[in-house]
Amino acid sequence: MLQPSSQNVDALCGCLSGLRSDRCCAFDWSVPAAPAQETPELERAQAALDAGSVAEAERLLIGLLNRFPRHIGALALLAQLRSSENRMMAAEALLARIVRFDPSDLGATQALALLLLGKGALADAEVHARNAVRLAPTNAQSHNLMGMIMTEAQRPQVGEHHYRRVMELIGEPNAILYANLAWNLKNQGRTEEARQLYQESVRLDPNIFQTIYGWARMEETDRNFARAGELLDAAEHISPGNRTVQLARAVLRGRTRDHAGAVAILDEIERRHGEGGLGPAEWTEKGQLLDKMGRHAEAFTAFDAGKRTLREISGQRYLAGEAQDLVQRLHGFFTAPRLKILPRAKACLQTGFPNR
């Protein structure tokens, strides 16, 4: 979890929740909870949100939590507010605090698992999704979360189990569930089963972008390029100008060896969106295409831009100090006296590689 941005307890927390650091990520867990009492501010904050008065709701919630930092209702409502503002670091910190205060809070556990899935923290998301299943084994959303997380974590067989459990629990056709299971089966190589589920999903609701887009990606993977192009047309009809569709078109052009056409699509995305128009995935795809065309210097520039863009989006940085420390420790260990006593692998005559 985030550390406070300042040693001053009155400073606002670095997670951008709006709370003081000592009431947020620098909270002292050894402090006993205050006696329960009436907090009408929570109802007023909810009423303010319902009326569209976000600033008033925020003022009431922050004031309440600065006085009672363990107030779960206020934490949940502030997390909802921060999520709606796309301040996901704050939402994560608030939800994590609720779960720590009350590990049996199903709603917060599910919301935290979904948020962590969205940011790609699959191992952490799995912990909370499993807890959600433990808390509510007959709750469809708990199993649905496990299905999504296990699919993204490249464990599709486990994900399939949970998706089929959702189907049993809800007991009726569901377009999104069918599409999710189709993507899971696609990842298992069960393309024909996946195709049938996509067809049924679209029959139930033909206007879900992610369903059409996922189906197009499956057909592209199965080398059914013409059908993939038709589905991308349908996806763009639902969401005109969607950059994800444009990137998929570039990938499709690359798969049919029209590398120049693929690069032209990516260049158009960059021109259309100005400075920083391409995201990490788009820069990477462009680099791969340029490399196949023999334009290696431009490919290196594209790969470098992709890494830089990813760092800017994620906030992660190269851990230079940690890397240097590792080098120094290895340098100190692999000294001449130690190397003399280490066994040597013998090369295989057929391959030239060392034997195990």
VOTILO-592853 format. One record per residue (C-alpha): x, y, z; residue in three letters; residue number from 1. Coordinates in nm, 4 decimals, decimal comma. Each point is the difference from the previous one (the first is absolute). Layout:
! residues N
<node east="X" north="Y" up="Z" type="ALA" seq="NUM"/>
...
END
This chain:
! residues 356
<node east="0,0000" north="0,0000" up="0,0000" type="MET" seq="1"/>
<node east="0,1102" north="0,3590" up="-0,0525" type="LEU" seq="2"/>
<node east="0,2153" north="0,1744" up="0,2529" type="GLN" seq="3"/>
<node east="-0,0935" north="0,3515" up="0,1139" type="PRO" seq="4"/>
<node east="0,1358" north="0,2748" up="-0,2177" type="SER" seq="5"/>
<node east="0,1270" north="0,1989" up="0,2971" type="SER" seq="6"/>
<node east="0,0973" north="-0,0472" up="0,3604" type="GLN" seq="7"/>
<node east="-0,2547" north="0,2695" up="0,0871" type="ASN" seq="8"/>
<node east="-0,3151" north="-0,1815" up="0,1158" type="VAL" seq="9"/>
<node east="-0,2118" north="0,2888" up="-0,1296" type="ASP" seq="10"/>
<node east="0,1284" north="-0,0562" up="-0,3546" type="ALA" seq="11"/>
<node east="-0,2395" north="-0,1542" up="-0,2497" type="LEU" seq="12"/>
<node east="0,0692" north="-0,3642" up="-0,0805" type="CYS" seq="13"/>
<node east="0,1985" north="-0,0776" up="-0,3123" type="GLY" seq="14"/>
<node east="-0,2660" north="-0,2422" up="-0,1259" type="CYS" seq="15"/>
<node east="-0,2215" north="0,3020" up="-0,0802" type="LEU" seq="16"/>
<node east="-0,2908" north="-0,1182" up="0,2123" type="SER" seq="17"/>
<node east="-0,0358" north="0,3533" up="0,1392" type="GLY" seq="18"/>
<node east="0,0539" north="-0,1206" up="0,3562" type="LEU" seq="19"/>
<node east="0,2825" north="0,0960" up="0,2316" type="ARG" seq="20"/>
<node east="0,2875" north="-0,2462" up="-0,0244" type="SER" seq="21"/>
<node east="-0,0444" north="-0,1125" up="0,3621" type="ASP" seq="22"/>
<node east="-0,3622" north="-0,0804" up="-0,0814" type="ARG" seq="23"/>
<node east="0,0881" north="-0,1873" up="-0,3162" type="CYS" seq="24"/>
<node east="0,3126" north="-0,1888" up="-0,1101" type="CYS" seq="25"/>
<node east="0,1992" north="0,1008" up="0,3115" type="ALA" seq="26"/>
<node east="-0,2806" north="-0,1090" up="0,2321" type="PHE" seq="27"/>
<node east="0,1193" north="-0,1278" up="0,3382" type="ASP" seq="28"/>
<node east="-0,1670" north="-0,3400" up="0,0349" type="TRP" seq="29"/>
<node east="0,0917" north="-0,0218" up="0,3670" type="SER" seq="30"/>
<node east="-0,2418" north="0,2798" up="0,0882" type="VAL" seq="31"/>
<node east="-0,3220" north="-0,1522" up="0,1406" type="PRO" seq="32"/>
<node east="-0,3275" north="0,0685" up="-0,1744" type="ALA" seq="33"/>
<node east="-0,2127" north="0,2864" up="0,1253" type="ALA" seq="34"/>
<node east="-0,3292" north="-0,0893" up="0,1705" type="PRO" seq="35"/>
<node east="-0,2902" north="-0,0419" up="-0,2431" type="ALA" seq="36"/>
<node east="-0,2224" north="0,3047" up="-0,0374" type="GLN" seq="37"/>
<node east="-0,2488" north="0,1551" up="-0,2365" type="GLU" seq="38"/>
<node east="0,1518" north="0,1472" up="-0,3178" type="THR" seq="39"/>
<node east="-0,2733" north="0,1820" up="-0,1929" type="PRO" seq="40"/>
<node east="0,2678" north="0,1365" up="-0,2353" type="GLU" seq="41"/>
<node east="-0,0036" north="-0,3297" up="-0,1884" type="LEU" seq="42"/>
<node east="-0,3666" north="0,0308" up="-0,0945" type="GLU" seq="43"/>
<node east="0,0505" north="0,3632" up="-0,0962" type="ARG" seq="44"/>
<node east="0,2981" north="-0,0955" up="-0,2154" type="ALA" seq="45"/>
<node east="-0,2037" north="-0,2684" up="-0,1768" type="GLN" seq="46"/>
<node east="-0,2815" north="0,2487" up="-0,0583" type="ALA" seq="47"/>
<node east="0,2494" north="0,2524" up="-0,1377" type="ALA" seq="48"/>
<node east="0,1401" north="-0,2595" up="-0,2413" type="LEU" seq="49"/>
<node east="-0,3499" north="-0,0961" up="-0,1118" type="ASP" seq="50"/>
<node east="-0,0693" north="0,3689" up="-0,0673" type="ALA" seq="51"/>
<node east="0,3233" north="0,0389" up="-0,1977" type="GLY" seq="52"/>
<node east="0,1736" north="0,2135" up="0,2640" type="SER" seq="53"/>
<node east="0,3343" north="-0,1797" up="-0,0129" type="VAL" seq="54"/>
<node east="0,1981" north="0,2715" up="0,1761" type="ALA" seq="55"/>
<node east="-0,2409" north="0,0052" up="0,2946" type="GLU" seq="56"/>
<node east="0,0040" north="-0,3800" up="0,0266" type="ALA" seq="57"/>
<node east="0,3790" north="0,0023" up="-0,0067" type="GLU" seq="58"/>
<node east="0,0160" north="0,2663" up="0,2722" type="ARG" seq="59"/>
<node east="-0,2324" north="-0,1959" up="0,2266" type="LEU" seq="60"/>
<node east="0,1776" north="-0,3321" up="-0,0518" type="LEU" seq="61"/>
<node east="0,3496" north="0,1371" up="0,0526" type="ILE" seq="62"/>
<node east="-0,1065" north="0,1813" up="0,3130" type="GLY" seq="63"/>
<node east="-0,1642" north="-0,3153" up="0,1333" type="LEU" seq="64"/>
<node east="0,2982" north="-0,2229" up="-0,0771" type="LEU" seq="65"/>
<node east="0,2516" north="0,2417" up="0,1440" type="ASN" seq="66"/>
<node east="-0,1924" north="-0,0378" up="0,3268" type="ARG" seq="67"/>
<node east="-0,0884" north="-0,3698" up="-0,0323" type="PHE" seq="68"/>
<node east="0,2524" north="-0,1646" up="-0,2356" type="PRO" seq="69"/>
<node east="-0,1493" north="-0,3469" up="0,0594" type="ARG" seq="70"/>
<node east="-0,3481" north="0,0964" up="-0,1223" type="HIS" seq="71"/>
<node east="-0,0640" north="-0,2704" up="-0,2603" type="ILE" seq="72"/>
<node east="-0,3086" north="0,1617" up="-0,1496" type="GLY" seq="73"/>
<node east="0,1865" north="0,3249" up="-0,0620" type="ALA" seq="74"/>
<node east="0,3027" north="-0,1836" up="-0,1393" type="LEU" seq="75"/>
<node east="-0,2242" north="-0,1914" up="-0,2415" type="ALA" seq="76"/>
<node east="-0,1793" north="0,3120" up="-0,1198" type="LEU" seq="77"/>
<node east="0,3263" north="0,1919" up="-0,0452" type="LEU" seq="78"/>
<node east="0,1473" north="-0,2972" up="-0,1901" type="ALA" seq="79"/>
<node east="-0,3055" north="0,0045" up="-0,2279" type="GLN" seq="80"/>
<node east="0,0478" north="0,3722" up="-0,0561" type="LEU" seq="81"/>
<node east="0,3710" north="-0,0329" up="-0,0777" type="ARG" seq="82"/>
<node east="-0,0694" north="-0,2869" up="-0,2405" type="SER" seq="83"/>
<node east="-0,2515" north="0,2141" up="-0,1862" type="SER" seq="84"/>
<node east="0,2723" north="0,2668" up="-0,0310" type="GLU" seq="85"/>
<node east="0,2462" north="-0,2632" up="-0,1302" type="ASN" seq="86"/>
<node east="0,2277" north="0,0603" up="0,2988" type="ARG" seq="87"/>
<node east="0,0716" north="-0,3697" up="0,0254" type="MET" seq="88"/>
<node east="0,2990" north="0,0235" up="0,2321" type="MET" seq="89"/>
<node east="-0,2217" north="0,1655" up="0,2589" type="ALA" seq="90"/>
<node east="-0,2842" north="-0,2472" up="-0,0576" type="ALA" seq="91"/>
<node east="0,2398" north="-0,2917" up="0,0473" type="GLU" seq="92"/>
<node east="0,1368" north="0,1432" up="0,3242" type="ALA" seq="93"/>
<node east="-0,3492" north="0,0580" up="0,1388" type="LEU" seq="94"/>
<node east="-0,1329" north="-0,3433" up="-0,0979" type="LEU" seq="95"/>
<node east="0,3094" north="-0,1718" up="0,1381" type="ALA" seq="96"/>
<node east="-0,0578" north="0,1762" up="0,3308" type="ARG" seq="97"/>
<node east="-0,3612" north="-0,1189" up="0,0138" type="ILE" seq="98"/>
<node east="0,1087" north="-0,3582" up="-0,0636" type="VAL" seq="99"/>
<node east="0,2619" north="0,0257" up="0,2714" type="ARG" seq="100"/>
<node east="-0,2519" north="0,1425" up="0,2465" type="PHE" seq="101"/>
<node east="-0,2628" north="-0,2581" up="-0,0954" type="ASP" seq="102"/>
<node east="0,1270" north="-0,3016" up="-0,2008" type="PRO" seq="103"/>
<node east="-0,3596" north="-0,1267" up="-0,0309" type="SER" seq="104"/>
<node east="-0,1218" north="0,3062" up="-0,1951" type="ASP" seq="105"/>
<node east="-0,1035" north="-0,1679" up="-0,3252" type="LEU" seq="106"/>
<node east="-0,0715" north="0,3145" up="-0,1993" type="GLY" seq="107"/>
<node east="0,3373" north="0,1584" up="0,0757" type="ALA" seq="108"/>
<node east="0,1800" north="-0,3302" up="-0,0610" type="THR" seq="109"/>
<node east="-0,1605" north="-0,0385" up="-0,3425" type="GLN" seq="110"/>
<node east="0,0615" north="0,3647" up="-0,0914" type="ALA" seq="111"/>
<node east="0,3664" north="-0,0236" up="0,1004" type="LEU" seq="112"/>
<node east="0,0485" north="-0,3216" up="-0,1995" type="ALA" seq="113"/>
<node east="-0,1537" north="0,1638" up="-0,3078" type="LEU" seq="114"/>
<node east="0,2144" north="0,3117" up="0,0381" type="LEU" seq="115"/>
<node east="0,3177" north="-0,2049" up="0,0360" type="LEU" seq="116"/>
<node east="-0,0970" north="-0,2047" up="-0,3065" type="LEU" seq="117"/>
<node east="-0,0396" north="0,3242" up="-0,1931" type="GLY" seq="118"/>
<node east="0,3520" north="0,1147" up="0,0874" type="LYS" seq="119"/>
<node east="0,1495" north="-0,3396" up="-0,0808" type="GLY" seq="120"/>
<node east="0,0907" north="-0,0960" up="0,3580" type="ALA" seq="121"/>
<node east="-0,1267" north="-0,3536" up="-0,0555" type="LEU" seq="122"/>
<node east="0,1631" north="-0,1684" up="0,2993" type="ALA" seq="123"/>
<node east="-0,1493" north="0,2532" up="0,2424" type="ASP" seq="124"/>
<node east="-0,3341" north="-0,0101" up="-0,1808" type="ALA" seq="125"/>
<node east="-0,0107" north="-0,3785" up="0,0330" type="GLU" seq="126"/>
<node east="0,0456" north="0,0205" up="0,3778" type="VAL" seq="127"/>
<node east="-0,3081" north="0,2196" up="0,0384" type="HIS" seq="128"/>
<node east="-0,2064" north="-0,1868" up="-0,2590" type="ALA" seq="129"/>
<node east="0,0654" north="-0,3283" up="0,1798" type="ARG" seq="130"/>
<node east="-0,1034" north="0,1645" up="0,3240" type="ASN" seq="131"/>
<node east="-0,3192" north="0,1199" up="-0,1692" type="ALA" seq="132"/>
<node east="-0,0789" north="-0,3610" up="-0,1018" type="VAL" seq="133"/>
<node east="0,0695" north="-0,1112" up="0,3561" type="ARG" seq="134"/>
<node east="-0,2293" north="0,2704" up="0,1384" type="LEU" seq="135"/>
<node east="-0,2805" north="-0,0660" up="-0,2489" type="ALA" seq="136"/>
<node east="0,0392" north="-0,3345" up="-0,1798" type="PRO" seq="137"/>
<node east="-0,3399" north="0,0364" up="-0,1680" type="THR" seq="138"/>
<node east="0,0553" north="0,3594" up="-0,1126" type="ASN" seq="139"/>
<node east="0,0305" north="0,0197" up="-0,3790" type="ALA" seq="140"/>
<node east="0,2207" north="0,3112" up="0,0018" type="GLN" seq="141"/>
<node east="0,2578" north="-0,1689" up="0,2238" type="SER" seq="142"/>
<node east="0,0379" north="-0,2870" up="-0,2476" type="HIS" seq="143"/>
<node east="-0,0098" north="0,2387" up="-0,2964" type="ASN" seq="144"/>
<node east="0,2960" north="0,1901" up="0,1443" type="LEU" seq="145"/>
<node east="0,1920" north="-0,3241" up="0,0423" type="MET" seq="146"/>
<node east="-0,0825" north="-0,0917" up="-0,3599" type="GLY" seq="147"/>
<node east="0,1334" north="0,3288" up="-0,1356" type="MET" seq="148"/>
<node east="0,3119" north="0,0011" up="0,2168" type="ILE" seq="149"/>
<node east="0,0934" north="-0,3613" up="-0,0700" type="MET" seq="150"/>
<node east="-0,0499" north="0,0532" up="-0,3739" type="THR" seq="151"/>
<node east="0,2254" north="0,3065" up="0,0016" type="GLU" seq="152"/>
<node east="0,2545" north="-0,1865" up="0,2142" type="ALA" seq="153"/>
<node east="0,0338" north="-0,2682" up="-0,2719" type="GLN" seq="154"/>
<node east="-0,1772" north="-0,2620" up="0,2106" type="ARG" seq="155"/>
<node east="-0,3067" north="-0,0358" up="-0,2211" type="PRO" seq="156"/>
<node east="-0,1071" north="-0,3435" up="0,1234" type="GLN" seq="157"/>
<node east="-0,0551" north="0,1415" up="0,3479" type="VAL" seq="158"/>
<node east="-0,1723" north="0,3005" up="-0,1514" type="GLY" seq="159"/>
<node east="-0,2312" north="-0,2206" up="-0,2030" type="GLU" seq="160"/>
<node east="-0,1089" north="-0,1806" up="0,3177" type="HIS" seq="161"/>
<node east="-0,1047" north="0,3274" up="0,1612" type="HIS" seq="162"/>
<node east="-0,1754" north="0,1301" up="-0,3130" type="TYR" seq="163"/>
<node east="-0,2037" north="-0,3206" up="-0,0211" type="ARG" seq="164"/>
<node east="-0,0836" north="0,0358" up="0,3686" type="ARG" seq="165"/>
<node east="-0,1354" north="0,3488" up="-0,0779" type="VAL" seq="166"/>
<node east="-0,2160" north="-0,1497" up="-0,2737" type="MET" seq="167"/>
<node east="-0,1434" north="-0,2461" up="0,2511" type="GLU" seq="168"/>
<node east="-0,0650" north="0,2725" up="0,2556" type="LEU" seq="169"/>
<node east="-0,1747" north="0,2515" up="-0,2250" type="ILE" seq="170"/>
<node east="-0,1939" north="-0,2688" up="-0,1876" type="GLY" seq="171"/>
<node east="-0,0663" north="0,2061" up="-0,3123" type="GLU" seq="172"/>
<node east="0,1836" north="0,1045" up="-0,3190" type="PRO" seq="173"/>
<node east="0,2329" north="0,2978" up="0,0371" type="ASN" seq="174"/>
<node east="0,1754" north="0,1640" up="-0,2944" type="ALA" seq="175"/>
<node east="0,3014" north="0,1313" up="0,1929" type="ILE" seq="176"/>
<node east="0,0538" north="-0,3266" up="0,1851" type="LEU" seq="177"/>
<node east="-0,0095" north="-0,1943" up="-0,3271" type="TYR" seq="178"/>
<node east="0,2544" north="0,2372" up="-0,1533" type="ALA" seq="179"/>
<node east="0,2299" north="-0,0297" up="0,3017" type="ASN" seq="180"/>
<node east="-0,0168" north="-0,3789" up="-0,0108" type="LEU" seq="181"/>
<node east="0,0614" north="0,0106" up="-0,3763" type="ALA" seq="182"/>
<node east="0,3225" north="0,1975" up="0,0552" type="TRP" seq="183"/>
<node east="0,1011" north="-0,2505" up="0,2661" type="ASN" seq="184"/>
<node east="-0,0557" north="-0,2940" up="-0,2365" type="LEU" seq="185"/>
<node east="0,1873" north="0,1826" up="-0,2749" type="LYS" seq="186"/>
<node east="0,2986" north="0,0160" up="0,2348" type="ASN" seq="187"/>
<node east="-0,0270" north="-0,3774" up="0,0440" type="GLN" seq="188"/>
<node east="0,0068" north="-0,0514" up="-0,3766" type="GLY" seq="189"/>
<node east="-0,3658" north="-0,1119" up="-0,0089" type="ARG" seq="190"/>
<node east="-0,0814" north="0,2329" up="-0,2871" type="THR" seq="191"/>
<node east="-0,3177" north="-0,1601" up="-0,1330" type="GLU" seq="192"/>
<node east="-0,1625" north="-0,0060" up="0,3459" type="GLU" seq="193"/>
<node east="0,1025" north="0,3631" up="0,0467" type="ALA" seq="194"/>
<node east="-0,1440" north="0,0953" up="-0,3392" type="ARG" seq="195"/>
<node east="-0,3371" north="-0,1525" up="0,0893" type="GLN" seq="196"/>
<node east="-0,0091" north="0,1941" up="0,3270" type="LEU" seq="197"/>
<node east="0,0855" north="0,3253" up="-0,1796" type="TYR" seq="198"/>
<node east="-0,2824" north="-0,0640" up="-0,2452" type="GLN" seq="199"/>
<node east="-0,2438" north="-0,0571" up="0,2852" type="GLU" seq="200"/>
<node east="0,1266" north="0,3063" up="0,1866" type="SER" seq="201"/>
<node east="-0,0507" north="0,2231" up="-0,3037" type="VAL" seq="202"/>
<node east="-0,3452" north="-0,1483" up="-0,0554" type="ARG" seq="203"/>
<node east="-0,0925" north="0,1013" up="0,3553" type="LEU" seq="204"/>
<node east="0,1509" north="0,3493" up="-0,0329" type="ASP" seq="205"/>
<node east="0,1621" north="0,1103" up="-0,3274" type="PRO" seq="206"/>
<node east="0,1142" north="0,3395" up="0,1324" type="ASN" seq="207"/>
<node east="0,2697" north="-0,0881" up="0,2552" type="ILE" seq="208"/>
<node east="0,3290" north="0,1308" up="-0,1361" type="PHE" seq="209"/>
<node east="0,2284" north="-0,2252" up="0,2040" type="GLN" seq="210"/>
<node east="-0,1838" north="-0,3101" up="-0,1203" type="THR" seq="211"/>
<node east="0,0383" north="0,0863" up="-0,3692" type="ILE" seq="212"/>
<node east="0,3595" north="0,1112" up="0,0507" type="TYR" seq="213"/>
<node east="0,0926" north="-0,3182" up="0,1887" type="GLY" seq="214"/>
<node east="-0,1602" north="-0,2126" up="-0,2699" type="TRP" seq="215"/>
<node east="0,2015" north="0,1862" up="-0,2661" type="ALA" seq="216"/>
<node east="0,3227" north="-0,0668" up="0,1889" type="ARG" seq="217"/>
<node east="-0,0859" north="-0,3686" up="0,0243" type="MET" seq="218"/>
<node east="-0,0624" north="-0,0233" up="-0,3749" type="GLU" seq="219"/>
<node east="0,3270" north="0,1796" up="-0,0687" type="GLU" seq="220"/>
<node east="0,1813" north="-0,2503" up="0,2243" type="THR" seq="221"/>
<node east="-0,1709" north="-0,2834" up="-0,1909" type="ASP" seq="222"/>
<node east="0,1253" north="0,1570" up="-0,3275" type="ARG" seq="223"/>
<node east="-0,3547" north="0,0681" up="-0,1140" type="ASN" seq="224"/>
<node east="0,1108" north="0,3430" up="-0,1144" type="PHE" seq="225"/>
<node east="-0,3003" north="0,0920" up="-0,2145" type="ALA" seq="226"/>
<node east="-0,2439" north="-0,0736" up="0,2824" type="ARG" seq="227"/>
<node east="0,2217" north="0,1890" up="0,2444" type="ALA" seq="228"/>
<node east="-0,0162" north="0,3054" up="-0,2276" type="GLY" seq="229"/>
<node east="-0,3792" north="-0,0203" up="-0,0170" type="GLU" seq="230"/>
<node east="-0,0247" north="-0,0159" up="0,3780" type="LEU" seq="231"/>
<node east="0,2349" north="0,2965" up="0,0404" type="LEU" seq="232"/>
<node east="-0,2301" north="0,1953" up="-0,2336" type="ASP" seq="233"/>
<node east="-0,2918" north="-0,0928" up="0,2267" type="ALA" seq="234"/>
<node east="0,1968" north="0,1015" up="0,3099" type="ALA" seq="235"/>
<node east="0,0854" north="0,3364" up="-0,1522" type="GLU" seq="236"/>
<node east="-0,3645" north="0,0534" up="-0,0855" type="HIS" seq="237"/>
<node east="-0,0805" north="-0,0390" up="0,3702" type="ILE" seq="238"/>
<node east="0,2924" north="0,2200" up="0,1099" type="SER" seq="239"/>
<node east="0,1096" north="0,2294" up="-0,2853" type="PRO" seq="240"/>
<node east="0,3628" north="0,1110" up="0,0084" type="GLY" seq="241"/>
<node east="0,0922" north="-0,2456" up="0,2749" type="ASN" seq="242"/>
<node east="0,3796" north="-0,0238" up="0,0192" type="ARG" seq="243"/>
<node east="-0,0161" north="-0,3607" up="0,1137" type="THR" seq="244"/>
<node east="-0,1698" north="-0,0897" up="-0,3278" type="VAL" seq="245"/>
<node east="0,2618" north="0,1941" up="-0,1975" type="GLN" seq="246"/>
<node east="0,2786" north="-0,1867" up="0,1779" type="LEU" seq="247"/>
<node east="-0,1759" north="-0,3303" up="-0,0769" type="ALA" seq="248"/>
<node east="-0,0201" north="0,1029" up="-0,3663" type="ARG" seq="249"/>
<node east="0,3747" north="0,0654" up="0,0025" type="ALA" seq="250"/>
<node east="0,0621" north="-0,3418" up="0,1553" type="VAL" seq="251"/>
<node east="-0,2230" north="-0,1586" up="-0,2644" type="LEU" seq="252"/>
<node east="0,1926" north="0,1745" up="-0,2784" type="ARG" seq="253"/>
<node east="0,3234" north="-0,1255" up="0,1536" type="GLY" seq="254"/>
<node east="-0,1334" north="-0,3547" up="0,0131" type="ARG" seq="255"/>
<node east="-0,0747" north="0,0160" up="-0,3739" type="THR" seq="256"/>
<node east="0,3552" north="0,1330" up="-0,0571" type="ARG" seq="257"/>
<node east="-0,1173" north="0,3483" up="-0,0964" type="ASP" seq="258"/>
<node east="0,2556" north="0,1555" up="0,2341" type="HIS" seq="259"/>
<node east="0,0017" north="0,3374" up="-0,1725" type="ALA" seq="260"/>
<node east="-0,3790" north="0,0242" up="0,0261" type="GLY" seq="261"/>
<node east="0,0146" north="-0,0901" up="0,3675" type="ALA" seq="262"/>
<node east="0,2603" north="0,2689" up="0,0716" type="VAL" seq="263"/>
<node east="-0,2112" north="0,2512" up="-0,1940" type="ALA" seq="264"/>
<node east="-0,2966" north="-0,0711" up="0,2322" type="ILE" seq="265"/>
<node east="0,2169" north="0,0559" up="0,3078" type="LEU" seq="266"/>
<node east="0,1425" north="0,3202" up="-0,1473" type="ASP" seq="267"/>
<node east="-0,3563" north="0,1209" up="-0,0579" type="GLU" seq="268"/>
<node east="-0,0879" north="-0,0714" up="0,3649" type="ILE" seq="269"/>
<node east="0,3012" north="0,2049" up="0,1067" type="GLU" seq="270"/>
<node east="-0,0894" north="0,2901" up="-0,2300" type="ARG" seq="271"/>
<node east="-0,3642" north="-0,0043" up="0,1065" type="ARG" seq="272"/>
<node east="0,0737" north="0,0096" up="0,3713" type="HIS" seq="273"/>
<node east="0,3013" north="0,2317" up="-0,0069" type="GLY" seq="274"/>
<node east="0,2865" north="-0,0160" up="0,2478" type="GLU" seq="275"/>
<node east="0,0079" north="-0,3331" up="0,1803" type="GLY" seq="276"/>
<node east="-0,2692" north="-0,1372" up="-0,2298" type="GLY" seq="277"/>
<node east="0,1244" north="-0,3572" up="0,0159" type="LEU" seq="278"/>
<node east="-0,0226" north="-0,2130" up="0,3132" type="GLY" seq="279"/>
<node east="0,2470" north="-0,2670" up="0,1138" type="PRO" seq="280"/>
<node east="-0,1695" north="-0,2810" up="-0,1960" type="ALA" seq="281"/>
<node east="-0,0168" north="0,2105" up="-0,3173" type="GLU" seq="282"/>
<node east="0,3666" north="0,1024" up="0,0222" type="TRP" seq="283"/>
<node east="0,0991" north="-0,3634" up="0,0550" type="THR" seq="284"/>
<node east="-0,2021" north="-0,1165" up="-0,2994" type="GLU" seq="285"/>
<node east="0,1543" north="0,2738" up="-0,2130" type="LYS" seq="286"/>
<node east="0,3475" north="-0,1019" up="0,1116" type="GLY" seq="287"/>
<node east="-0,0630" north="-0,3630" up="-0,0923" type="GLN" seq="288"/>
<node east="-0,1328" north="0,0990" up="-0,3420" type="LEU" seq="289"/>
<node east="0,2939" north="0,2308" up="-0,0728" type="LEU" seq="290"/>
<node east="0,2415" north="-0,2715" up="0,1075" type="ASP" seq="291"/>
<node east="-0,1583" north="-0,2440" up="-0,2470" type="LYS" seq="292"/>
<node east="0,0387" north="0,2652" up="-0,2712" type="MET" seq="293"/>
<node east="0,3716" north="0,0297" up="0,0766" type="GLY" seq="294"/>
<node east="-0,0346" north="0,3551" up="0,1369" type="ARG" seq="295"/>
<node east="0,1860" north="-0,0887" up="0,3157" type="HIS" seq="296"/>
<node east="0,0951" north="0,3481" up="0,1216" type="ALA" seq="297"/>
<node east="-0,3629" north="0,1141" up="-0,0205" type="GLU" seq="298"/>
<node east="-0,1096" north="-0,3213" up="0,1703" type="ALA" seq="299"/>
<node east="0,2369" north="0,0668" up="0,2905" type="PHE" seq="300"/>
<node east="-0,1412" north="0,3536" up="0,0316" type="THR" seq="301"/>
<node east="-0,3542" north="-0,1399" up="0,0093" type="ALA" seq="302"/>
<node east="0,0882" north="-0,2582" up="0,2650" type="PHE" seq="303"/>
<node east="0,1675" north="0,2702" up="0,2083" type="ASP" seq="304"/>
<node east="-0,3097" north="0,2221" up="-0,0302" type="ALA" seq="305"/>
<node east="-0,2199" north="-0,2924" up="0,1052" type="GLY" seq="306"/>
<node east="0,2051" north="-0,0587" up="0,3154" type="LYS" seq="307"/>
<node east="0,0018" north="0,3709" up="0,0802" type="ARG" seq="308"/>
<node east="-0,3761" north="0,0295" up="-0,0491" type="THR" seq="309"/>
<node east="-0,0591" north="-0,3031" up="0,2213" type="LEU" seq="310"/>
<node east="0,2099" north="0,1553" up="0,2778" type="ARG" seq="311"/>
<node east="-0,1947" north="0,3252" up="-0,0285" type="GLU" seq="312"/>
<node east="-0,3357" north="-0,1780" up="0,0201" type="ILE" seq="313"/>
<node east="0,0877" north="-0,2464" up="0,2762" type="SER" seq="314"/>
<node east="0,2185" north="0,2293" up="0,2084" type="GLY" seq="315"/>
<node east="0,2589" north="-0,2758" up="0,0201" type="GLN" seq="316"/>
<node east="0,3671" north="0,0731" up="-0,0455" type="ARG" seq="317"/>
<node east="0,3163" north="-0,1914" up="-0,0691" type="TYR" seq="318"/>
<node east="0,1397" north="-0,1121" up="0,3339" type="LEU" seq="319"/>
<node east="0,3564" north="0,1108" up="-0,0729" type="ALA" seq="320"/>
<node east="0,1117" north="-0,0044" up="0,3632" type="GLY" seq="321"/>
<node east="-0,1353" north="-0,3498" up="0,0584" type="GLU" seq="322"/>
<node east="0,1596" north="-0,1274" up="-0,3219" type="ALA" seq="323"/>
<node east="0,3361" north="0,1480" up="0,0948" type="GLN" seq="324"/>
<node east="-0,0247" north="-0,1570" up="0,3451" type="ASP" seq="325"/>
<node east="-0,0675" north="-0,3407" up="-0,1567" type="LEU" seq="326"/>
<node east="0,3009" north="0,0387" up="-0,2302" type="VAL" seq="327"/>
<node east="0,2225" north="0,0885" up="0,2946" type="GLN" seq="328"/>
<node east="-0,1205" north="-0,2990" up="0,2042" type="ARG" seq="329"/>
<node east="0,0534" north="-0,2403" up="-0,2900" type="LEU" seq="330"/>
<node east="0,3412" north="0,1520" up="-0,0663" type="HIS" seq="331"/>
<node east="0,0884" north="-0,0552" up="0,3635" type="GLY" seq="332"/>
<node east="-0,1174" north="-0,3616" up="-0,0055" type="PHE" seq="333"/>
<node east="0,1457" north="-0,1269" up="-0,3278" type="PHE" seq="334"/>
<node east="0,3649" north="0,0492" up="0,0932" type="THR" seq="335"/>
<node east="0,2917" north="-0,1985" up="-0,1430" type="ALA" seq="336"/>
<node east="0,0288" north="-0,2354" up="0,3017" type="PRO" seq="337"/>
<node east="-0,3712" north="-0,0858" up="-0,0169" type="ARG" seq="338"/>
<node east="0,0020" north="-0,0453" up="-0,3765" type="LEU" seq="339"/>
<node east="0,2807" north="-0,2538" up="0,0308" type="LYS" seq="340"/>
<node east="-0,2129" north="-0,2363" up="0,2075" type="ILE" seq="341"/>
<node east="-0,3186" north="0,0285" up="-0,2052" type="LEU" seq="342"/>
<node east="-0,0728" north="-0,3000" up="-0,2292" type="PRO" seq="343"/>
<node east="0,0350" north="0,0518" up="-0,3732" type="ARG" seq="344"/>
<node east="-0,2673" north="-0,1133" up="-0,2487" type="ALA" seq="345"/>
<node east="0,1217" north="-0,2145" up="-0,2883" type="LYS" seq="346"/>
<node east="-0,1034" north="0,0969" up="-0,3502" type="ALA" seq="347"/>
<node east="-0,2223" north="-0,2378" up="-0,1939" type="CYS" seq="348"/>
<node east="0,1753" north="-0,1186" up="-0,3150" type="LEU" seq="349"/>
<node east="-0,3208" north="0,0121" up="-0,2066" type="GLN" seq="350"/>
<node east="-0,1153" north="0,3524" up="0,0911" type="THR" seq="351"/>
<node east="0,2945" north="0,1749" up="0,1604" type="GLY" seq="352"/>
<node east="-0,2224" north="0,0997" up="0,2921" type="PHE" seq="353"/>
<node east="0,0854" north="-0,1016" up="0,3572" type="PRO" seq="354"/>
<node east="-0,1558" north="-0,3174" up="0,1350" type="ASN" seq="355"/>
<node east="-0,2141" north="0,0236" up="0,3077" type="ARG" seq="356"/>
END
